[in-house]
Amino acid sequence: MGPVRVLIVDDHEVVREGLRAILEDEEGIEVVGEAGDGAEALSIARQVTPDLVLMDINMPRMDGVEATRRMKSLFPATSVVVITVFDDEAHVIDAIRAGAAGYILKDCSRDLVVHTVKAVNAGAALLEPDLLRQALESVASHPTQPAPEMTQGAETLTPRELDVLRLIVDGLTNRQIASRLHLSEDTVKKHVQSVIAKLQVSDRTQAAVKAVRTGIVGDLGR
């Protein structure tokens, strides 16, 4: 596999430069573009098709939540991680409902930035279980009739993959799932990757969102 191709989106040049410096110094990550707002991000994404977008929330012309929604519509396989000064749950839940895999704060360490990019790309858990639960409850409280294409792939999930998906919805990490199901972590990781691929989503957070939104997993995995 090649490096994780990252697009940085923030209306402050100094923030973009800082993130680029952090990521370009890391093996296995390639910065393929920068954008100063959501509209520019969509334009650049059409040219470079990133694997992952680091997306600010508060930007002119098009904010990060709307840009995330449109990005995921155009590029379902691209993961979006919100990077923001806001740490209130409302902003995070809005971003997750729009399609984000999770979020980090702008004052976090450089190690956390790198870890987040690699973890999301590898299908690892990013959100705290309580926050994921709140986001999924928000999704469940706004039911919509899913389009037929939304449920495509669900029928191909094996019983074991459904077990894993239910535990993803419950916010468990790969290690916790392995312990619960008496499997190795490597086996769980393969199941998670298979679930993500079959549900045609970019990451485990959106696998959980799709599972709840479409009713693949009822009652939030329980």
Backbone bond lengths (Angstrom), bond angles and torsions (degrees), N, CA, C in turn:
res aa  C-N    CA-C-N  psi(-1)  N-CA   C-N-CA  omega(-1)  CA-C   N-CA-C  phi
1 M - - - 1.459 - - 1.515 110.50 -
2 G 1.333 115.97 143.32 1.448 120.84 179.35 1.514 111.65 -82.07
3 P 1.322 116.90 -176.68 1.466 120.48 179.82 1.520 111.77 -67.61
4 V 1.336 115.84 157.67 1.461 121.57 174.17 1.521 107.77 -72.35
5 R 1.322 116.57 121.84 1.473 121.94 -177.55 1.533 108.80 -91.00
6 V 1.335 116.23 116.06 1.468 121.75 -170.58 1.525 111.05 -114.78
7 L 1.325 115.48 135.24 1.462 123.52 171.25 1.523 108.08 -108.41
8 I 1.328 117.37 127.36 1.469 122.96 -179.18 1.519 109.22 -101.49
9 V 1.338 116.72 126.71 1.470 121.33 -177.23 1.526 109.57 -126.37
10 D 1.323 116.33 112.98 1.463 121.62 178.76 1.523 107.69 -161.74
11 D 1.336 116.95 142.62 1.465 119.39 -177.44 1.527 113.01 -81.58
12 H 1.337 117.61 -2.93 1.456 120.70 176.73 1.522 110.02 -106.32
13 E 1.320 115.75 119.55 1.459 120.32 -176.50 1.520 111.79 -60.73
14 V 1.333 116.85 -37.60 1.456 120.01 -177.63 1.534 110.88 -64.47
15 V 1.335 116.79 -34.38 1.465 120.32 177.24 1.522 109.86 -68.14
16 R 1.321 116.36 -44.61 1.465 119.75 179.28 1.527 110.85 -61.41
17 E 1.329 116.45 -42.34 1.464 120.08 -179.88 1.530 110.71 -63.93
18 G 1.329 116.23 -40.02 1.464 120.08 179.64 1.520 111.87 -64.85
19 L 1.339 116.17 -44.13 1.457 119.95 179.02 1.526 111.43 -65.82
20 R 1.319 116.07 -40.01 1.466 119.46 178.38 1.530 110.22 -61.94
21 A 1.325 116.62 -43.70 1.464 120.20 -179.79 1.523 111.27 -61.49
22 I 1.333 116.78 -40.03 1.459 121.15 179.23 1.526 110.58 -65.26
23 L 1.320 116.51 -47.39 1.461 120.76 -172.18 1.519 112.66 -76.84
24 E 1.326 116.97 -36.95 1.459 119.09 -178.13 1.520 111.90 -70.67
25 D 1.324 116.34 -16.48 1.463 120.63 178.41 1.521 111.78 -84.57
26 E 1.333 115.95 -1.58 1.467 121.19 -173.07 1.523 111.04 -110.30
27 E 1.315 116.55 127.00 1.460 120.83 177.38 1.527 109.58 -66.06
28 G 1.313 116.20 138.57 1.452 121.15 178.12 1.511 114.19 92.03
29 I 1.338 117.42 4.03 1.467 121.64 177.82 1.521 108.56 -130.75
30 E 1.320 116.11 135.07 1.466 121.52 177.80 1.522 109.18 -128.84
31 V 1.329 117.09 124.37 1.462 121.39 175.60 1.527 107.80 -83.79
32 V 1.332 116.55 117.84 1.466 120.57 -174.68 1.522 113.00 -104.23
33 G 1.349 117.06 -1.68 1.459 118.60 178.46 1.507 112.55 175.21
34 E 1.336 114.98 164.54 1.460 123.21 175.20 1.516 108.54 -134.84
35 A 1.337 115.45 149.16 1.463 120.72 176.99 1.519 109.32 -142.70
36 G 1.339 115.74 149.20 1.457 121.12 -177.66 1.509 114.51 -96.79
37 D 1.331 118.14 -5.70 1.462 121.67 176.09 1.525 108.82 -162.38
38 G 1.318 115.86 174.86 1.452 120.14 -175.16 1.511 114.12 -64.37
39 A 1.334 116.77 -39.78 1.462 119.92 -179.38 1.522 111.20 -63.89
40 E 1.327 116.60 -43.02 1.460 120.26 178.12 1.529 110.13 -65.77
41 A 1.318 116.85 -35.92 1.463 120.85 179.46 1.521 110.87 -60.41
42 L 1.325 117.39 -43.35 1.467 120.96 179.69 1.518 110.75 -64.24
43 S 1.323 115.89 -40.17 1.460 119.99 179.07 1.526 111.50 -63.15
44 I 1.334 116.27 -45.14 1.467 120.13 -179.57 1.524 110.67 -68.85
45 A 1.331 116.94 -38.48 1.464 120.54 -179.56 1.529 111.09 -60.43
46 R 1.309 116.81 -34.19 1.475 119.97 177.94 1.528 111.04 -63.43
47 Q 1.316 116.18 -26.73 1.462 120.22 -178.77 1.532 112.45 -87.81
48 V 1.340 117.17 -35.48 1.476 119.59 -170.60 1.524 114.37 -113.28
49 T 1.337 118.63 -15.32 1.464 123.86 -179.15 1.537 111.74 43.74
50 P 1.325 117.20 74.06 1.475 120.03 -177.35 1.520 112.22 -70.58
51 D 1.323 115.69 157.29 1.464 121.17 171.80 1.523 110.62 -78.10
52 L 1.331 115.51 -32.75 1.460 120.53 -175.03 1.528 109.50 -147.93
53 V 1.326 115.51 141.91 1.464 121.84 177.76 1.525 108.82 -118.26
54 L 1.331 116.92 128.25 1.462 122.05 168.60 1.523 106.51 -91.92
55 M 1.329 116.90 113.15 1.467 122.16 -166.51 1.524 112.30 -118.81
56 D 1.333 116.34 118.75 1.467 121.06 171.66 1.527 108.54 -69.17
57 I 1.325 117.53 157.27 1.466 121.14 178.40 1.524 111.58 -93.75
58 N 1.332 116.75 -53.72 1.467 121.12 -172.26 1.524 109.95 -89.55
59 M 1.354 116.74 97.73 1.463 122.15 -178.32 1.522 110.01 -138.85
60 P 1.335 117.96 155.35 1.467 120.77 177.54 1.532 111.13 -72.93
61 R 1.328 115.02 167.64 1.473 124.63 177.57 1.523 113.09 65.44
62 M 1.325 116.97 -58.55 1.470 120.74 177.76 1.519 108.54 -146.05
63 D 1.330 116.33 119.52 1.464 118.57 -176.63 1.530 111.24 -75.35
64 G 1.329 115.10 174.12 1.451 120.25 -173.20 1.514 114.39 -68.99
65 V 1.334 117.52 -31.42 1.466 119.51 179.52 1.522 110.36 -67.66
66 E 1.330 117.26 -48.15 1.468 120.44 178.12 1.524 110.94 -64.98
67 A 1.340 116.55 -39.90 1.464 119.95 178.74 1.526 110.65 -63.87
68 T 1.326 116.76 -38.12 1.463 120.17 176.91 1.517 110.60 -63.34
69 R 1.323 116.79 -45.11 1.467 121.01 179.72 1.529 110.66 -58.24
70 R 1.322 116.62 -44.96 1.467 119.98 -178.38 1.524 111.31 -73.59
71 M 1.324 116.49 -36.19 1.461 120.54 178.70 1.524 110.00 -61.21
72 K 1.338 116.83 -44.74 1.450 120.72 -178.17 1.524 111.53 -69.48
73 S 1.326 116.72 -29.56 1.458 119.90 176.60 1.526 110.88 -68.80
74 L 1.323 115.68 -40.30 1.470 120.59 -178.59 1.520 111.90 -80.15
75 F 1.334 116.46 -38.03 1.466 121.53 -174.09 1.533 109.74 -131.86
76 P 1.325 118.09 77.51 1.471 120.73 -176.48 1.520 113.87 -59.06
77 A 1.324 117.35 -26.90 1.464 120.11 -177.67 1.517 113.29 -83.27
78 T 1.318 117.37 -6.02 1.467 121.73 179.29 1.518 110.38 -87.91
79 S 1.322 117.12 126.32 1.464 121.51 176.22 1.522 110.01 -83.55
80 V 1.316 115.96 145.41 1.465 121.84 176.92 1.520 108.64 -121.47
81 V 1.316 115.78 126.08 1.463 121.72 173.64 1.517 107.85 -115.53
82 V 1.309 116.96 121.03 1.456 121.61 179.46 1.520 108.95 -77.85
83 I 1.328 115.46 132.03 1.465 120.58 174.88 1.531 106.61 -121.82
84 T 1.322 116.51 119.50 1.454 120.03 -164.62 1.521 112.44 -149.88
85 V 1.331 115.67 163.92 1.463 120.70 172.30 1.526 110.21 -88.53
86 F 1.330 117.08 -12.56 1.460 121.00 -178.41 1.520 110.32 -84.76
87 D 1.325 117.20 130.95 1.455 119.71 175.98 1.523 111.96 -118.58
88 D 1.369 116.13 13.64 1.453 117.88 178.25 1.522 109.96 -81.00
89 E 1.314 114.93 149.57 1.459 120.62 -172.00 1.526 112.39 -65.98
90 A 1.326 118.56 -29.79 1.467 120.53 -177.01 1.520 111.35 -61.73
91 H 1.346 116.51 -44.19 1.464 119.85 179.24 1.533 110.86 -63.67
92 V 1.316 115.57 -42.45 1.463 119.87 -178.13 1.521 110.70 -65.63
93 I 1.312 117.30 -45.12 1.464 121.11 -179.60 1.524 110.93 -63.55
94 D 1.337 117.46 -40.83 1.466 120.34 176.17 1.524 110.56 -58.52
95 A 1.326 115.76 -42.17 1.473 120.17 -178.45 1.521 110.79 -67.07
96 I 1.329 117.78 -41.12 1.465 121.01 -179.90 1.520 110.57 -66.35
97 R 1.314 116.87 -42.39 1.462 119.70 177.05 1.517 111.10 -62.19
98 A 1.329 116.63 -30.39 1.465 120.63 178.32 1.522 112.21 -76.36
99 G 1.345 116.97 -17.33 1.461 119.53 177.35 1.509 115.77 128.99
100 A 1.341 117.64 3.82 1.463 119.83 -178.14 1.526 111.81 -72.88
101 A 1.337 114.83 150.36 1.464 120.89 177.12 1.517 111.01 -82.03
102 G 1.332 117.03 -22.95 1.451 121.17 -176.98 1.509 109.85 165.69
103 Y 1.314 116.27 -162.66 1.462 119.52 -176.72 1.517 110.42 -151.65
104 I 1.339 114.67 158.11 1.455 122.38 169.39 1.526 107.49 -137.06
105 L 1.316 115.93 157.20 1.460 120.82 179.69 1.521 110.70 -91.88
106 K 1.316 115.98 151.61 1.462 120.34 -175.90 1.523 113.12 -67.80
107 D 1.319 117.37 -18.62 1.456 119.02 179.25 1.531 112.20 -96.17
108 C 1.334 116.71 16.08 1.467 119.58 179.67 1.526 110.01 -76.22
109 S 1.309 116.28 169.75 1.461 121.55 -178.59 1.523 110.70 -75.72
110 R 1.335 115.77 158.61 1.460 120.08 176.89 1.526 110.35 -63.01
111 D 1.344 117.27 -33.83 1.457 120.41 179.08 1.526 111.40 -63.37
112 L 1.334 116.69 -36.82 1.461 119.96 179.75 1.529 110.71 -68.99
113 V 1.331 116.96 -37.85 1.468 120.18 177.17 1.530 109.85 -58.95
114 V 1.322 115.96 -50.00 1.470 120.95 -179.14 1.526 110.62 -63.38
115 H 1.327 116.08 -45.82 1.464 120.16 179.87 1.525 110.78 -58.84
116 T 1.322 117.14 -43.01 1.461 121.27 -177.58 1.518 111.38 -62.76
117 V 1.326 116.72 -46.10 1.466 120.52 179.75 1.528 110.00 -59.45
118 K 1.314 117.10 -47.29 1.466 120.47 -177.39 1.525 111.58 -71.10
119 A 1.328 117.14 -37.56 1.458 120.55 -178.08 1.519 111.30 -66.27
120 V 1.324 116.82 -46.32 1.464 119.91 179.91 1.516 110.42 -63.09
121 N 1.320 116.24 -42.62 1.460 119.81 -179.53 1.534 111.87 -64.44
122 A 1.340 116.30 -28.05 1.463 120.69 -179.57 1.522 113.04 -90.13
123 G 1.332 117.37 -1.69 1.452 120.36 179.06 1.509 114.50 84.97
124 A 1.327 117.07 17.05 1.468 120.20 -178.85 1.528 111.05 -82.66
125 A 1.335 116.04 163.60 1.455 121.55 179.04 1.521 110.16 -72.28
126 L 1.321 116.50 141.41 1.455 120.87 -179.90 1.518 112.22 -121.68
127 L 1.330 117.00 -40.31 1.460 120.54 -175.78 1.526 111.86 -85.78
128 E 1.328 115.24 147.59 1.458 119.82 171.08 1.533 108.65 -65.09
129 P 1.331 117.45 142.12 1.477 120.11 -176.72 1.525 114.00 -53.36
130 D 1.337 118.22 -40.90 1.469 120.37 -178.96 1.518 111.40 -63.60
131 L 1.331 116.85 -39.63 1.453 120.15 -179.66 1.527 110.52 -71.29
132 L 1.328 116.53 -40.91 1.459 119.59 175.70 1.519 109.90 -60.14
133 R 1.312 116.95 -43.04 1.463 120.91 -179.93 1.527 110.66 -59.63
134 Q 1.346 117.76 -44.08 1.456 120.59 179.32 1.525 111.27 -63.64
135 A 1.322 115.97 -40.37 1.467 119.10 178.86 1.523 110.76 -63.95
136 L 1.327 116.86 -42.80 1.461 120.32 -179.57 1.522 111.32 -68.79
137 E 1.327 117.16 -35.61 1.468 119.76 175.67 1.522 110.34 -63.91
138 S 1.329 116.67 -36.86 1.463 120.79 176.75 1.520 110.50 -64.45
139 V 1.337 116.67 -42.65 1.472 120.70 177.13 1.530 110.08 -62.16
140 A 1.323 116.79 -45.05 1.464 121.15 -177.38 1.526 112.25 -66.35
141 S 1.330 116.64 -28.35 1.464 120.47 -178.29 1.522 113.04 -81.94
142 H 1.331 116.32 -5.13 1.467 121.12 176.88 1.525 108.38 -123.62
143 P 1.340 117.05 66.13 1.468 119.79 -174.53 1.525 112.00 -66.93
144 T 1.301 115.71 140.38 1.456 122.68 173.11 1.522 107.79 -134.24
145 Q 1.305 116.19 152.80 1.454 119.92 177.85 1.516 108.62 -75.19
146 P 1.337 118.17 112.10 1.455 119.32 -176.61 1.525 111.87 -66.67
147 A 1.333 116.09 141.37 1.456 120.50 174.41 1.527 108.48 -66.00
148 P 1.340 117.88 153.04 1.474 120.37 -178.19 1.520 113.26 -52.63
149 E 1.353 116.51 -37.75 1.455 119.01 -178.02 1.524 112.31 -68.47
150 M 1.341 116.66 -18.75 1.463 119.77 -179.97 1.522 112.07 -66.53
151 T 1.328 117.06 -29.70 1.461 119.91 -177.08 1.524 112.71 -98.06
152 Q 1.327 116.92 0.34 1.455 118.92 179.12 1.528 110.39 -60.61
153 G 1.306 116.02 136.41 1.458 121.41 179.62 1.509 112.71 97.48
154 A 1.339 117.19 -25.71 1.463 119.93 -177.42 1.518 111.42 -62.88
155 E 1.349 116.23 -36.40 1.456 119.44 -176.82 1.526 112.61 -69.78
156 T 1.325 117.10 -14.03 1.467 120.48 179.88 1.521 112.50 -92.77
157 L 1.323 117.73 -4.01 1.460 120.53 178.04 1.525 109.80 -67.08
158 T 1.315 116.12 132.99 1.463 120.64 177.05 1.529 109.55 -77.43
159 P 1.325 118.00 163.25 1.476 119.85 176.31 1.527 112.31 -54.65
160 R 1.327 117.85 -39.92 1.460 120.23 179.45 1.525 110.67 -67.15
161 E 1.326 116.63 -39.80 1.471 119.48 178.42 1.526 110.94 -65.34
162 L 1.320 117.02 -34.84 1.463 119.62 175.17 1.525 111.04 -65.67
163 D 1.333 116.82 -38.93 1.469 120.49 175.05 1.530 110.29 -58.56
164 V 1.337 115.34 -46.04 1.461 120.32 -179.79 1.528 110.21 -64.34
165 L 1.322 117.37 -42.46 1.464 120.78 -179.68 1.524 111.37 -61.71
166 R 1.325 117.21 -41.14 1.472 119.93 178.18 1.530 111.10 -60.18
167 L 1.322 116.14 -38.23 1.460 119.73 -179.32 1.533 111.25 -76.45
168 I 1.330 117.40 -29.80 1.472 120.08 171.51 1.523 109.08 -61.70
169 V 1.333 116.42 -44.62 1.463 121.05 178.22 1.523 110.82 -60.66
170 D 1.319 116.81 -33.80 1.468 120.76 178.00 1.531 112.44 -77.05
171 G 1.337 117.02 -3.48 1.463 120.34 175.47 1.509 115.20 87.07
172 L 1.325 118.32 14.28 1.463 120.83 -178.68 1.529 110.99 -77.18
173 T 1.315 116.09 146.04 1.457 121.88 174.15 1.526 109.52 -78.88
174 N 1.327 116.33 170.64 1.463 119.80 177.25 1.532 111.37 -58.40
175 R 1.322 115.97 -41.31 1.467 119.46 179.92 1.522 110.89 -63.37
176 Q 1.314 117.43 -42.93 1.459 120.70 179.53 1.528 111.56 -66.89
177 I 1.340 116.15 -38.73 1.468 119.83 176.86 1.517 110.17 -63.50
178 A 1.326 115.90 -42.89 1.467 120.25 179.19 1.518 110.83 -58.66
179 S 1.325 116.66 -43.70 1.458 120.80 179.43 1.524 111.20 -65.63
180 R 1.325 116.32 -42.96 1.465 120.49 -178.16 1.534 111.99 -64.86
181 L 1.338 116.01 -39.30 1.468 120.45 -174.84 1.535 112.56 -98.88
182 H 1.332 116.60 1.48 1.471 121.57 179.63 1.527 110.72 58.82
183 L 1.345 114.40 49.51 1.454 121.66 178.38 1.528 108.48 -124.41
184 S 1.324 117.21 166.97 1.461 120.27 172.73 1.526 109.08 -79.69
185 E 1.328 116.42 156.60 1.469 119.74 177.57 1.517 111.79 -61.93
186 D 1.325 117.28 -36.79 1.460 120.55 178.54 1.524 110.91 -62.00
187 T 1.318 116.54 -40.72 1.466 120.11 178.35 1.516 110.78 -65.12
188 V 1.331 116.65 -42.68 1.460 120.39 178.20 1.525 110.43 -62.62
189 K 1.329 116.99 -42.79 1.455 120.43 179.20 1.521 110.92 -58.50
190 K 1.325 116.96 -40.84 1.474 120.32 178.35 1.518 110.95 -65.96
191 H 1.327 116.84 -39.45 1.466 120.31 177.17 1.533 110.66 -63.74
192 V 1.325 116.76 -43.26 1.462 120.80 179.50 1.525 110.16 -61.05
193 Q 1.308 116.89 -46.46 1.458 120.66 179.12 1.525 111.46 -61.89
194 S 1.330 116.80 -37.30 1.459 120.73 177.75 1.525 111.19 -67.04
195 V 1.330 116.87 -41.87 1.464 121.57 178.13 1.531 110.16 -60.99
196 I 1.325 116.50 -46.54 1.467 120.99 179.42 1.520 110.64 -59.60
197 A 1.333 116.23 -43.62 1.465 120.28 -179.06 1.527 111.37 -67.11
198 K 1.323 117.33 -44.96 1.466 120.31 -177.57 1.519 112.36 -67.50
199 L 1.329 117.10 -35.69 1.466 120.17 178.71 1.525 112.54 -81.50
200 Q 1.335 115.87 -4.96 1.457 122.20 177.38 1.527 110.99 57.24
201 V 1.341 114.13 48.34 1.462 121.29 174.49 1.525 107.96 -120.87
202 S 1.326 116.12 173.59 1.465 119.90 -173.32 1.517 113.82 -97.12
203 D 1.330 118.10 -18.19 1.457 120.25 -172.21 1.519 109.70 -161.96
204 R 1.328 115.67 171.85 1.466 119.66 -174.07 1.533 111.88 -70.80
205 T 1.325 118.43 -31.08 1.462 119.17 177.53 1.515 110.55 -60.78
206 Q 1.339 116.24 -46.89 1.454 119.13 -179.31 1.525 112.36 -73.48
207 A 1.331 117.40 -22.39 1.464 119.84 170.86 1.529 109.43 -64.03
208 A 1.335 116.21 -42.48 1.464 120.86 178.20 1.525 110.96 -65.60
209 V 1.338 116.27 -44.02 1.468 120.21 179.41 1.528 110.23 -60.64
210 K 1.326 117.18 -45.52 1.464 120.46 -179.38 1.520 111.13 -65.17
211 A 1.315 116.70 -38.47 1.464 120.57 179.86 1.518 111.06 -60.41
212 V 1.333 116.52 -41.42 1.468 121.00 -179.64 1.522 110.62 -76.80
213 R 1.321 117.04 -44.15 1.466 121.40 -176.02 1.527 111.69 -62.70
214 T 1.321 117.45 -37.03 1.458 120.96 -175.77 1.517 113.22 -97.24
215 G 1.336 117.23 -6.59 1.449 120.32 179.50 1.508 114.21 82.09
216 I 1.350 117.49 12.89 1.467 120.40 176.64 1.525 109.40 -59.79
217 V 1.316 114.76 -40.55 1.467 121.72 175.18 1.512 107.83 -118.90
218 G 1.305 116.78 121.51 1.446 120.26 -177.62 1.507 112.85 -89.94
219 D 1.320 116.20 157.39 1.470 123.09 174.60 1.515 112.12 52.28
220 L 1.316 116.38 43.03 1.458 123.28 176.54 1.525 112.21 52.60
221 G 1.330 115.03 42.22 1.455 119.81 171.19 1.507 115.02 86.58
222 R 1.287 117.57 -5.53 1.466 118.90 -175.82 1.534 110.32 -98.13
